[in-house]
């Protein structure tokens, strides 16, 4: 018989996007939780801590160390203290980073259920702290968290900057609505998910240097030209590296 998970009470510290999304997810699951933020008193914080099983620090990375230091006396309890930073390793709190972009709007329950959590070393700890959640969990060692978070920033934040810049240029310079790019953007992501590096198309793959030169000329004076050139170099170096690795593998199999 399937064991019914114990119902725990959670205190969510913070009122930002992550706190709001986390609270909404808990609400859809019928999970008991309360909020505390800096607009409330220390006595309210103490009361909330006394009434919970786990303290969830849904606050910015820059605020985490300060919070833990300022409230060290309140946190000296057998309760779990969890932070959600992807990069930081903190004494006195356990890290469980949700690998997701949290926007202004809330998501359907089905989206929250698929969010992977990348935790510090012991994946089984996640389901002890969150027995009512079935999210996928992956563990990495503390010394690898900085690299993990760097990859998150490059893949999510940087691509967002690029797409938003493209949308702005399309609207201001071509009188095209940003929505014209949405089907293309979705298909690019779908192709990468399915085919990986083989999803790459265009003049880079074809080695079409005349088109590349035309692109760069059209972007002259725009910082996108610098990004284009940088990515061309990155592509060529990556391509050369892959060819060398493939050649060595073939030689090794001879």
C-alpha positions as CSV (number, residue, x, y, z in Angstrom):
1,X,0.0,0.0,0.0
2,X,1.3,3.5,-0.9
3,X,2.3,5.4,2.1
4,X,0.5,8.7,2.6
5,X,3.0,11.5,3.0
6,X,3.1,13.4,6.3
7,X,1.6,16.9,6.0
8,X,4.0,19.5,7.1
9,X,3.6,23.3,7.7
10,X,5.9,25.7,6.0
11,X,7.0,29.2,6.6
12,X,7.9,31.1,3.3
13,X,10.2,34.0,4.0
14,X,9.9,36.6,1.3
15,X,7.4,38.4,-0.9
16,X,9.1,38.3,-4.3
17,X,8.4,36.3,-7.4
18,X,9.8,33.0,-6.1
19,X,7.9,33.3,-2.8
20,X,4.7,34.0,-4.7
21,X,5.1,31.1,-7.1
22,X,6.1,28.8,-4.3
23,X,3.1,29.8,-2.3
24,X,0.7,29.3,-5.2
25,X,2.2,25.9,-6.0
26,X,1.6,24.9,-2.3
27,X,-1.9,26.2,-2.5
28,X,-2.7,24.1,-5.5
29,X,-1.4,21.1,-3.6
30,X,-3.3,21.9,-0.4
31,X,0.0,22.3,1.5
32,X,-0.2,24.4,4.6
33,X,2.1,27.5,4.5
34,X,2.4,31.0,5.8
35,X,4.4,34.1,4.7
36,X,6.7,36.4,6.5
37,X,8.6,39.4,5.1
38,X,10.5,42.5,6.4
39,X,7.3,44.5,6.6
40,X,6.3,42.3,9.6
41,X,7.6,42.3,13.1
42,X,10.3,40.0,14.6
43,X,7.7,38.7,17.1
44,X,5.6,37.6,14.1
45,X,8.6,35.9,12.7
46,X,9.2,34.0,15.9
47,X,5.6,33.0,16.1
48,X,5.7,31.8,12.5
49,X,8.9,29.8,13.1
50,X,7.4,28.1,16.2
51,X,4.4,27.0,14.2
52,X,6.2,25.5,11.2
53,X,8.2,22.4,10.3
54,X,10.4,24.0,7.7
55,X,11.6,27.5,7.0
56,X,11.9,28.3,3.3
57,X,14.1,31.3,2.5
58,X,12.7,32.6,-0.8
59,X,14.8,35.7,-0.8
60,X,17.6,37.1,-3.0
61,X,21.1,35.7,-2.8
62,X,22.4,39.0,-1.5
63,X,20.0,38.8,1.5
64,X,20.5,35.2,2.5
65,X,23.7,35.4,4.5
66,X,22.5,38.6,6.3
67,X,19.2,36.9,7.2
68,X,20.9,33.8,8.6
69,X,23.2,35.9,10.7
70,X,20.5,38.3,11.9
71,X,18.2,35.5,13.0
72,X,20.7,32.9,14.1
73,X,19.0,32.6,17.5
74,X,15.6,31.9,15.9
75,X,17.0,29.4,13.5
76,X,18.7,27.3,16.2
77,X,15.9,24.7,16.1
78,X,15.5,21.2,14.8
79,X,13.4,22.6,11.9
80,X,14.7,22.4,8.3
81,X,16.0,25.7,6.8
82,X,16.0,25.7,3.0
83,X,17.3,28.3,0.6
84,X,16.8,28.4,-3.2
85,X,20.0,29.9,-4.5
86,X,21.5,28.1,-7.4
87,X,25.1,29.3,-6.7
88,X,25.5,29.7,-2.9
89,X,26.4,27.1,-0.3
90,X,25.4,28.4,3.2
91,X,26.1,27.0,6.6
92,X,22.9,26.6,8.5
93,X,20.7,26.2,5.4
94,X,20.2,23.5,2.7
95,X,20.1,24.4,-0.9
96,X,17.3,23.3,-3.3
97,X,17.4,25.3,-6.5
98,X,14.3,25.2,-8.8
99,X,15.5,25.2,-12.4
100,X,12.8,27.4,-13.8
101,X,12.3,31.0,-14.9
102,X,9.7,32.6,-12.6
103,X,7.8,35.5,-14.4
104,X,5.2,37.9,-13.3
105,X,2.3,35.5,-14.0
106,X,1.5,32.3,-12.2
107,X,1.7,28.9,-13.9
108,X,-0.7,25.9,-14.1
109,X,-0.1,23.2,-11.5
110,X,1.2,20.9,-14.2
111,X,4.1,23.3,-14.9
112,X,5.1,23.5,-11.3
113,X,5.1,19.7,-11.0
114,X,7.7,19.3,-13.7
115,X,10.2,21.8,-12.3
116,X,13.5,20.0,-11.5
117,X,15.2,20.9,-8.2
118,X,19.0,20.7,-8.1
119,X,20.0,20.1,-4.5
120,X,23.1,19.8,-2.4
121,X,24.4,16.2,-2.5
122,X,21.6,14.2,-0.9
123,X,18.6,14.0,-3.2
124,X,16.6,12.0,-0.7
125,X,16.6,14.9,1.7
126,X,14.2,16.8,-0.7
127,X,11.4,14.3,-0.2
128,X,11.9,14.3,3.5
129,X,11.4,18.1,3.6
130,X,8.7,18.1,0.8
131,X,7.0,14.7,1.1
132,X,3.9,16.0,-0.8
133,X,5.9,17.1,-3.9
134,X,6.8,14.7,-6.7
135,X,9.2,17.0,-8.6
136,X,12.3,15.5,-10.2
137,X,15.4,16.0,-8.0
138,X,19.1,16.0,-8.9
139,X,22.0,16.3,-6.6
140,X,25.4,17.9,-7.2
141,X,28.3,18.5,-4.9
142,X,28.7,22.0,-3.3
143,X,31.9,22.8,-5.3
144,X,30.0,22.4,-8.6
145,X,27.1,24.7,-7.8
146,X,28.9,27.8,-9.1
147,X,29.4,26.2,-12.5
148,X,25.8,24.9,-12.5
149,X,24.4,28.3,-11.8
150,X,26.6,29.9,-14.4
151,X,25.1,27.6,-17.0
152,X,21.6,28.5,-15.8
153,X,22.4,32.2,-16.3
154,X,23.9,31.8,-19.8
155,X,21.1,29.5,-21.0
156,X,18.2,31.5,-19.5
157,X,19.1,35.1,-18.8
158,X,21.4,35.6,-21.8
159,X,18.9,34.1,-24.3
160,X,16.2,36.3,-22.8
161,X,18.3,39.4,-23.4
162,X,19.0,38.3,-27.0
163,X,15.4,37.6,-27.8
164,X,14.1,40.9,-26.2
165,X,16.7,42.8,-28.2
166,X,15.6,41.1,-31.4
167,X,11.9,42.0,-30.6
168,X,12.9,45.6,-30.0
169,X,14.8,45.9,-33.3
170,X,12.0,44.3,-35.2
171,X,9.4,46.7,-33.8
172,X,11.5,49.9,-34.0
173,X,13.5,49.3,-37.2
174,X,11.2,47.0,-39.3
175,X,7.7,47.9,-38.1
176,X,7.2,44.2,-37.4
177,X,5.3,42.9,-34.3
178,X,7.4,40.9,-31.9
179,X,4.8,38.1,-32.1
180,X,6.0,37.3,-35.7
181,X,9.1,35.7,-34.1
182,X,7.1,33.6,-31.5
183,X,6.5,30.5,-33.7
184,X,10.2,30.5,-34.8
185,X,11.4,30.9,-31.2
186,X,9.2,28.0,-30.1
187,X,10.4,25.7,-32.9
188,X,14.1,26.5,-32.3
189,X,13.7,25.4,-28.7
190,X,11.7,22.3,-29.7
191,X,14.4,21.4,-32.3
192,X,17.2,21.8,-29.7
193,X,15.4,19.6,-27.3
194,X,14.9,16.9,-29.9
195,X,18.0,17.1,-32.0
196,X,20.6,18.9,-29.9
197,X,23.5,20.4,-31.9
198,X,22.0,19.0,-35.1
199,X,19.2,21.6,-34.8
200,X,21.6,24.4,-35.7
201,X,20.8,25.8,-39.2
202,X,21.7,28.8,-41.3
203,X,24.9,30.3,-42.7
204,X,27.1,29.1,-39.9
205,X,26.3,25.4,-40.6
206,X,26.5,26.0,-44.4
207,X,29.8,27.9,-44.2
208,X,28.1,30.7,-46.2
209,X,30.6,33.5,-45.6
210,X,29.0,35.9,-48.0
211,X,25.7,35.7,-46.1
212,X,27.6,36.2,-42.8
213,X,29.3,39.2,-44.2
214,X,26.0,40.6,-45.4
215,X,24.5,40.0,-41.9
216,X,27.4,41.8,-40.2
217,X,27.1,44.7,-42.6
218,X,23.4,45.1,-41.9
219,X,24.2,45.1,-38.2
220,X,27.1,47.7,-38.5
221,X,27.0,50.1,-35.5
222,X,24.8,47.8,-33.5
223,X,26.1,45.8,-30.5
224,X,24.5,42.8,-32.0
225,X,27.3,42.8,-34.6
226,X,29.8,42.3,-31.8
227,X,27.6,39.4,-30.4
228,X,27.3,37.9,-34.0
229,X,31.1,38.0,-34.4
230,X,31.7,36.5,-31.0
231,X,29.3,33.7,-31.6
232,X,30.9,33.0,-35.0
233,X,34.2,32.6,-33.3
234,X,32.6,30.4,-30.6
235,X,31.0,28.2,-33.3
236,X,34.2,27.8,-35.3
237,X,36.3,26.9,-32.2
238,X,33.6,24.5,-31.0
239,X,33.4,22.9,-34.4
240,X,37.2,22.5,-34.6
241,X,37.3,21.0,-31.1
242,X,34.6,18.5,-32.0
243,X,36.4,17.5,-35.2
244,X,39.6,16.9,-33.3
245,X,37.8,14.8,-30.6
246,X,36.1,12.8,-33.4
247,X,39.4,12.2,-35.1
248,X,41.1,11.0,-31.9
249,X,38.2,8.7,-31.2
250,X,38.5,7.1,-34.7
251,X,42.3,6.7,-34.2
252,X,41.7,5.1,-30.8
253,X,39.3,2.5,-32.4
254,X,41.8,1.5,-35.1
